[in-house]
Amino acid sequence: MRQFWWVNHKQTFNQEIEHQYLWSPKTSKNGARNRFYDNMRAGDPGDYVLSYANQLIRYVGRVADFAFTAPKPTEFGSVGSYWNDEGWLLPVFWTPLACPIRPKDLLRVIGPMLPEKYSPIRPSTGDGNQGVYLAAIPRDIFDVIVTSTHYDIVQLSVGGANRLTFRNVKDEIDDRVEASIRTDLALDDTTRKATIEARRGQGTFRTNVESIEGACRLTGITNRSLLIASHIKPWRSCETARERLDGANGLLLTPDADLLFDRGFITFADEGDVRVSPRFNHDDLRRLGLGEHAWKRLGFSEAPMPWHAKAFTDAQRGYLAHHREQVYIT
């Protein structure tokens, strides 16, 4: 079911509209969870977003992909200097309204519809609520605003090629990390080479993974020519060369399973049970032919193949905790 959102982004309006995304830190400055930042991960492809800045709604957007971990955009410059450098990036296809809307002018209508808690604006004045970023709103508010502008909603449903896909941003981040590794004088040449090879599951990292793992965790396939050495805590998110080369930070997966795991559509419990994201299209799971457990949850009596799960080591469990918290789409 489509959700409707309202973003207050005065500080980063120009950058986020131009580059077609939303970005937030993962936590507040003091490290506490923040409802409006958590909402970034709640956005689904196809959701609609109202852009609010300088007391006006000038753009309407469609969420193009699930949010994923990404560094603070360089185009922010000094804006948000107190924010953490790592946050959530939510790709959004933005389209302009022909006539900007001033919510205060519609307050008599939309005021009673605003959420009692976590409202993006104050029902009494129409001023933006300080500290609110991405807030959920009822569809009725969205409809009132869009209808009042005679906006053609078809623009959102048919357009929207967005370069900020997970794969593209992942490659950009990996390129940036690799460049920093190449110039890191604290690494000896052997470690530097091995760390760069580990980006693609090769070299020392693969050898280390194969010393622990002997088959694909999802399918049980043992033919190593068909398996990818995949990081549990993503290579781009590792803080040290040791993490990037640690065999406990890796799994052997078939290409399909690797993609699902890297994107956060599946993860593993410490005892080896597979978890499938509730927001992953189950028809796609069926088409991939993966998943005895998921098939049973969906009411099917048979599955194309079983999942081969077993308990993880203590060292692997630390990395899996990161994957379940920061990568897996809940």
CORUR-V167627 format. One line per field, one symbol per residue. phi: phi as a letter, one per 40 degrees, with the letter a starting at -180 (. if undefined). A space follows every 10 residues. Layout:
phi = ???
This chain:
phi = .cbbbbbcbd cbdccccccg abaaccbcdc gccbdccccd cccbdhcbbc cbafgbbbbb bbcbaccaca cddcccfccg cccccbabbb cbccbcccbd bcddcbcccc dcccccbgcc bcccbgcccc gcbcbcbcdd cdccccccbf cccddccbbh cbcccdcccd cccccccccc ccbcccccdc ccccccccdb gbgdccdccc cbbbacccbg cbcccbbbcb cccddccccb cdccbcccca bcbcdccccc cccgcbabcd chccbbdcbc ccccccccgb hcccccccgc cbbcaccbba cccdcccccc cccccbbccc
